[in-house]
Amino acid sequence: MKKLNRANVGLEAKRPIKIVQFGEGNFLRAFIGYAIQELNKEADFNAGIAVVQPIDRGLVNMLNDQDGLYTLFMKGIKKGEEIQEVELIDNIVKGVDPYANFAEYLSLAKEETLEFIISNTTEAGIAYVESDTANMQPPSSFPAKLTVLLYERFKHFNGDAGKGLTIIPCELINHNSETLKEIILKYVIDWNLGDDFKNWILEHNAFHSTLVDRIVPGYPKDEIEAYNAQLDYSDNLIVAAEVFLLWVIEGGEDLKAKLPFHKTKLDVKIVDDMQPYRTRKVRILNGAHTAMVPFSYLYGNRTVKQSVDNDFTGEFINKAVFNEIIDTLEMDRDELNSFAEEIFDRFRNPFIIHNLSSIALNSISKFTVRVLPSLLGYAEVHGKVPTNLTFAFAALIRFYKGTWNGEELPVQDSAEIVAKFAEIWKSNDYSEIAQQALSVVEYWGTDLTQVENLTDAVALALEEIEVNGIEVGYANYSAKL
């Protein structure tokens, strides 16, 4: 098979560099690479991407070997139909390794056509590293690297107001752009880069926070022969992703004009406030994941798909989402229902194996952020605890006992939390177990024994789970609640 490069597939022409992208991993290539490809096709955006490798090891050399080309396979379910789309992504102009060629990295600042910085350097990437300095080639952290690049651009164009950039971080932390901007300004002060540069950043560069959502398993190594059989060239950078894509960016009409996603089929929302969308994702997608894991694992399922496909566990998760979680969200109900239906399509995706054990990590803190607000919100609105989320809470407490029917459970949490639940489970009194578990303020942010009827409901569920198992126990609990 011929090697994948521009000459071999007839794509010699390269677009002007409009975007510098920090990060060359699977997610960005399946998310940003695809999004910009659609803009180029549907809106004549004409954007080339220069990819910067943010750490000293990465895929830039492999990218350059293929002239920035790679194949994206998107597989999933839409409205109950299994679909597959294959796209040769061709918008990466070049990859730059600042550790191997710092001068080439700095030269990106001088690109006349550059308009955007986009990044995903993982949640740990947007961090202040005190030891970073302006004369390091390069500094270690992403914000420090970006500060150096912005300063080079400021100097090269003599502080030209028209050469400021639109900066769109995609790291999965809340208020990602505000955090990035704050760290950059700290480096400006630390490195004595001057008020003129500081003011240029504040007045002529725009920072936009984002929420990104797409499951990207990455390079399909276990099925690579089947993927290669669909191509007439050899691609070492195949990336697999689900079909679903959501990108929410905080911004106004000016950003909509800069990024005309309304001309594409993509679900890219440019909104004044992304927090409702973040809340929606955290409560519905992440909340459903976290609520289902202990309950479904104790039932006998091992994957998300098994959980939603099973008649009993599937109905339980469906009721938790549509009758309880959505009920607490202050957004358009039709939009919430539509979003949740898409989530269930994603859960049923036969091309993605999502193990419950892999979601179980740090389930206590996840429950507090993702599920507890829905549980408490429902109780406040309706004056009673939600049936399914409360049972899921009890299943979580039972899960942290550590064993079930002689089997070790995949409890993955801090030694302190595991030890605390081992202590709690020394009791055989379910009311006492519930009382002790719910009263740990450092876990839940509040004393949950003060929520009316919650302790009694959890104690009832715990006893039913222990004595009768998940399915019969749930039926009995529901009848008695």
C-alpha positions in Angstrom: 0.0 0.0 0.0 1.2 3.5 -0.7 2.3 5.7 2.1 -0.1 8.4 3.2 1.3 11.8 2.2 0.1 14.8 0.2 1.8 13.8 -3.0 0.3 10.3 -3.0 -3.3 11.4 -2.4 -3.2 14.6 -4.5 -3.4 17.2 -1.7 -0.2 19.1 -2.3 -1.8 22.5 -1.7 -1.6 23.7 1.9 -3.8 26.3 3.5 -2.4 29.4 5.3 -1.8 29.0 9.0 -4.8 30.5 10.7 -4.6 28.4 13.9 -1.8 27.3 16.2 -3.0 24.3 18.1 -1.3 23.1 21.3 -1.6 19.4 21.4 -1.5 16.7 18.8 -3.1 13.8 20.5 -6.2 11.7 19.6 -8.8 14.0 21.1 -7.7 17.2 19.3 -7.3 15.4 16.0 -10.7 13.8 16.2 -12.4 17.0 17.6 -10.7 20.2 16.4 -9.2 18.7 13.3 -12.7 17.5 12.2 -14.4 20.7 13.2 -12.0 22.9 11.2 -12.3 20.4 8.3 -16.0 21.0 8.2 -15.6 24.8 8.4 -13.1 24.6 5.5 -15.5 22.5 3.4 -18.8 24.2 4.3 -17.9 27.8 5.0 -14.8 28.3 2.9 -12.9 29.0 6.1 -9.5 28.3 4.5 -7.7 27.6 7.8 -4.5 25.6 8.1 -3.3 24.4 11.5 0.2 24.4 12.9 0.3 21.9 15.6 2.6 22.4 18.6 3.8 19.4 20.6 3.3 20.7 24.2 5.6 18.2 25.9 9.0 16.7 25.0 7.5 13.4 23.7 4.7 13.2 21.2 3.5 12.5 17.7 4.8 15.6 15.7 7.4 13.6 13.8 4.8 11.0 12.8 2.4 13.8 11.7 5.1 15.4 9.6 6.0 12.1 8.1 2.4 12.0 6.7 2.4 15.7 5.8 -0.1 16.3 8.6 -2.7 13.9 7.1 -4.6 11.3 9.0 -7.8 9.3 8.8 -10.7 9.8 11.2 -13.2 7.0 11.6 -16.5 8.0 13.3 -18.7 5.3 14.4 -21.9 5.3 16.5 -25.7 5.4 16.6 -27.9 8.3 15.5 -31.7 7.9 16.2 -31.3 4.2 16.6 -29.3 3.7 13.3 -25.7 2.4 13.3 -23.6 4.7 11.2 -19.9 5.0 10.1 -18.2 8.0 8.5 -14.6 8.1 7.3 -12.8 11.4 6.7 -9.3 12.1 5.5 -8.3 15.2 7.6 -6.0 17.5 5.6 -5.9 20.8 7.5 -2.7 20.4 9.5 0.0 22.3 7.7 2.9 21.3 9.9 3.8 20.0 13.3 6.3 21.9 15.5 8.3 20.4 18.3 9.6 23.4 20.4 12.0 21.1 22.3 13.7 20.1 19.0 13.4 23.4 17.2 12.6 26.4 19.4 13.3 28.9 16.6 10.6 27.3 14.4 8.2 27.5 17.3 8.9 31.3 17.8 8.4 31.8 14.0 4.7 30.9 14.4 4.3 34.2 16.2 5.2 36.0 13.0 2.5 34.4 10.8 0.5 37.2 9.2 -2.6 35.0 8.8 -2.6 33.7 12.4 -5.9 34.4 14.2 -6.5 31.6 16.7 -4.9 29.6 19.5 -6.6 26.4 20.4 -5.4 23.9 23.0 -6.1 20.8 24.9 -3.1 19.9 27.1 -5.2 17.9 29.6 -6.7 19.2 32.8 -3.2 19.4 34.3 -1.9 21.5 31.4 -3.3 24.9 32.5 -1.0 25.3 35.4 1.4 27.9 36.8 4.9 26.6 37.1 7.0 29.0 39.2 10.3 27.7 37.8 9.5 28.7 34.2 11.4 31.7 32.9 11.1 33.8 29.8 14.5 32.7 28.4 13.9 28.9 28.6 13.7 27.3 25.2 11.0 26.3 25.9 9.5 26.8 29.3 7.8 23.7 30.7 4.2 24.7 31.1 1.7 25.4 28.3 0.7 28.8 29.7 4.4 29.8 29.9 5.0 28.6 26.3 2.0 30.6 25.1 3.2 33.7 27.0 6.5 33.5 25.2 4.7 33.1 21.8 2.4 36.0 22.5 5.3 38.2 23.6 7.2 37.4 20.4 4.1 38.3 18.3 3.7 41.6 20.3 7.3 42.5 19.6 7.4 41.4 15.9 4.3 43.5 15.0 5.1 46.4 17.3 2.1 46.0 19.5 -0.3 46.2 16.5 -3.9 46.0 17.9 -4.9 44.1 14.8 -2.5 41.2 15.5 -4.1 40.1 18.7 -5.4 36.5 18.8 -8.6 34.6 19.7 -7.6 32.1 22.4 -9.8 29.1 22.9 -8.6 26.5 25.4 -10.4 23.2 25.4 -9.0 21.6 28.6 -11.7 20.0 30.7 -11.6 22.5 33.6 -14.3 25.0 34.4 -13.6 28.6 33.4 -10.6 27.3 31.4 -9.9 30.6 29.5 -10.1 32.7 32.7 -7.6 30.4 34.4 -5.3 30.5 31.4 -5.5 34.3 31.1 -4.8 34.7 34.8 -1.6 32.5 34.6 -0.4 34.4 31.5 -0.7 37.7 33.3 1.1 36.3 36.2 4.0 35.4 34.0 4.0 38.9 32.4 4.5 40.3 35.9 7.0 37.6 37.0 9.1 38.1 33.8 8.8 41.9 33.8 7.5 42.0 30.3 6.0 45.5 30.7 2.6 47.2 30.9 2.4 47.7 27.1 2.5 44.0 26.6 0.0 43.4 29.4 -2.4 46.0 28.0 -2.0 44.4 24.5 -3.1 41.1 26.0 -6.0 42.6 27.9 -7.3 44.8 25.1 -6.5 43.1 21.9 -6.6 39.4 22.6 -9.9 37.5 23.3 -10.1 34.6 25.6 -13.1 32.2 25.3 -14.0 29.4 27.7 -15.3 26.2 26.3 -17.0 22.8 26.9 -16.0 19.9 24.7 -17.7 16.6 24.5 -16.8 13.6 22.3 -15.7 10.1 23.2 -12.4 9.4 21.4 -11.0 5.8 22.0 -8.1 6.8 19.7 -5.9 4.5 17.7 -7.9 1.2 17.2 -4.9 -1.1 17.8 -7.0 -4.2 18.4 -9.0 -3.8 15.2 -6.4 -2.1 13.0 -6.4 -4.7 10.3 -10.2 -4.1 9.7 -9.6 -0.4 9.6 -6.7 -0.6 7.2 -8.7 -2.8 4.9 -11.0 0.1 4.2 -8.1 2.3 3.0 -6.0 2.3 -0.1 -3.0 3.9 1.7 -1.0 3.1 4.9 -1.9 5.5 7.8 -0.1 5.2 11.1 -2.3 7.9 12.7 -5.8 6.5 12.3 -8.0 7.8 15.0 -11.5 6.4 16.0 -14.2 8.5 17.6 -17.9 8.4 18.2 -20.2 10.3 15.9 -21.5 12.7 18.6 -19.7 16.1 18.9 -20.6 19.1 21.1 -18.6 22.2 21.4 -19.9 25.1 23.5 -17.9 28.3 23.4 -18.5 31.4 25.4 -18.7 34.4 23.0 -20.8 36.9 21.2 -21.6 38.0 17.7 -18.0 38.8 16.9 -16.9 35.3 17.6 -19.8 33.9 15.5 -18.5 36.0 12.6 -15.0 34.7 13.1 -16.1 31.0 13.4 -19.1 30.6 11.1 -20.1 27.2 12.4 -23.8 28.0 11.7 -22.9 27.2 8.1 -22.0 23.6 9.0 -24.0 20.6 10.4 -21.9 20.6 13.6 -23.3 21.1 17.0 -21.2 24.1 17.9 -22.9 26.6 20.2 -21.5 30.1 20.7 -23.3 31.4 23.7 -23.1 34.2 26.3 -22.9 31.7 29.2 -21.8 28.1 28.9 -22.5 27.2 32.5 -26.0 25.8 31.8 -24.5 23.5 29.1 -21.7 22.5 31.5 -24.3 21.7 34.2 -26.4 19.8 31.6 -23.4 17.6 30.6 -22.2 17.0 34.2 -25.6 16.2 35.5 -26.9 14.1 32.6 -24.0 12.4 31.0 -21.5 12.2 33.9 -24.3 11.9 36.4 -25.8 8.9 34.7 -22.4 7.3 34.4 -21.7 7.8 38.1 -25.1 6.8 39.3 -25.2 3.6 37.2 -21.8 2.2 38.1 -22.3 0.7 41.6 -26.0 -0.2 41.0 -25.3 -1.9 37.7 -22.1 -3.6 38.7 -23.8 -5.2 41.7 -26.5 -6.3 39.4 -24.0 -8.1 37.2 -23.3 -5.8 34.3 -19.8 -4.8 33.4 -20.1 -2.2 30.6 -22.2 0.9 30.0 -23.8 -0.7 27.0 -24.9 -3.8 29.0 -26.3 -1.4 31.6 -28.6 0.5 29.2 -29.5 -2.5 27.1 -30.7 -4.7 30.0 -34.4 -4.3 30.6 -34.2 -3.8 34.4 -31.0 -1.7 34.7 -31.8 0.2 31.5 -35.2 1.2 32.8 -33.7 2.2 36.1 -31.1 4.5 34.5 -33.8 5.9 32.1 -36.0 6.9 35.0 -33.1 8.4 37.0 -32.3 10.6 34.0 -35.7 11.6 32.6 -37.8 11.6 35.7 -35.3 12.9 38.3 -32.1 14.5 37.0 -33.8 16.5 34.1 -36.5 17.6 36.6 -33.9 19.7 38.5 -32.3 21.5 35.5 -33.4 25.0 34.5 -33.2 24.7 30.8 -35.7 24.1 28.0 -37.3 20.6 28.7 -37.4 19.6 25.1 -33.7 20.4 24.6 -32.8 18.5 27.8 -34.8 15.5 26.6 -33.2 15.6 23.2 -29.8 15.8 24.8 -30.5 12.9 27.1 -31.8 10.8 24.2 -28.5 11.4 22.4 -26.6 10.4 25.5 -28.4 7.1 25.6 -27.6 6.5 21.9 -23.9 7.1 22.9 -24.2 4.7 25.8 -25.5 2.1 23.3 -22.7 2.6 20.8 -21.5 -0.9 19.9 -18.2 0.4 18.7 -17.1 1.7 22.1 -16.5 -0.6 25.1 -16.8 1.5 28.2 -16.2 -0.6 31.3 -18.0 0.3 34.5 -14.8 -0.4 36.4 -13.0 2.4 34.5 -15.7 4.9 35.5 -15.6 3.8 39.2 -12.4 5.8 40.0 -13.0 8.3 42.8 -16.8 7.6 42.8 -17.4 9.4 46.1 -16.1 12.8 44.9 -17.8 12.2 41.5 -21.1 11.5 43.1 -20.9 14.7 45.1 -20.3 16.8 42.0 -22.3 14.9 39.4 -25.3 13.3 41.2 -25.8 14.8 44.6 -27.0 18.2 43.3 -29.8 16.4 41.3 -30.8 14.3 44.4 -30.9 17.4 46.7 -32.6 19.6 44.0 -35.3 17.0 43.5 -35.9 16.7 47.2 -36.2 20.4 47.6 -38.6 20.8 44.7 -40.8 17.8 45.5 -40.6 17.5 49.2 -39.5 13.9 49.0 -36.3 12.1 48.0 -36.0 10.8 44.4 -36.6 7.0 44.3 -33.9 6.0 41.8 -31.1 8.4 42.7 -31.5 7.5 46.4 -31.3 3.8 45.6 -28.2 4.6 43.5 -26.7 6.4 46.5 -27.3 3.4 48.7 -25.7 1.1 46.0 -22.7 3.4 46.1 -22.4 3.0 49.9 -22.8 -0.8 49.5 -20.2 -0.8 46.7 -17.6 0.7 49.0 -18.0 -2.3 51.3 -15.5 -3.7 48.8 -16.9 -7.2 48.2 -20.1 -8.6 46.8 -21.1 -12.3 46.8 -17.5 -13.2 47.5 -16.1 -11.1 44.6 -13.7 -8.2 45.0 -15.3 -5.0 43.8 -13.3 -2.4 41.7 -13.3 0.3 44.4 -10.7 2.9 43.4 -10.4 5.7 45.8 -8.1 7.3 48.4 -6.8 5.0 51.2 -8.6 7.3 53.7 -12.0 7.0 52.0 -11.6 3.2 51.6 -10.6 2.9 55.3 -13.5 5.1 56.4 -16.1 2.9 54.7 -14.4 -0.3 56.0 -15.0 1.2 59.5 -18.6 2.1 58.7 -19.3 -1.4 57.4 -18.2 -3.0 60.7 -21.8 -2.3 61.9 -24.6 -4.7 61.0 -27.3 -2.0 61.7 -28.3 -0.4 58.4 -29.7 2.7 60.0 -26.4 3.2 61.7 -24.5 2.6 58.5 -26.6 5.1 56.7 -26.3 7.6 59.5 -22.5 7.3 59.6 -22.0 7.4 55.8 -24.3 10.4 55.3 -22.9 12.5 58.1 -19.4 12.8 56.6 -19.4 16.5 55.7 -16.0 16.4 54.0 -17.4 13.9 51.4 -20.7 15.5 50.6 -20.1 19.2 51.4 -23.0 19.0 53.9 -24.5 16.8 56.6 -26.9 14.7 54.6 -28.6 13.3 57.7 -30.3 16.7 57.9 -32.1 16.0 54.6 -35.6 14.9 55.5 -36.2 11.1 55.1 -32.9 10.6 53.2 -31.2 8.6 56.0 -34.2 6.3 56.4 -34.5 5.8 52.6 -30.9 4.9 52.3 -31.1 2.5 55.2 -34.1 0.8 53.7 -32.3 0.5 50.3 -29.1 -0.9 52.0 -31.1 -3.6 53.8 -33.0 -4.6 50.7 -29.8 -4.7 48.6 -28.0 -6.8 51.2 -30.9 -9.2 51.8 -32.6 -9.5 48.4 -30.1 -8.3 45.9 -30.4 -5.4 43.4 -33.5 -6.3 41.4 -35.8 -7.7 44.1 -34.4 -5.3 46.6 -35.2 -2.3 44.4 -38.8 -3.5 43.9 -39.3 -3.9 47.6 -37.7 -0.6 48.4 -39.8 1.2 45.8 -43.0 -0.3 47.2 -42.1 0.7 50.8 -40.6 4.2 50.1 
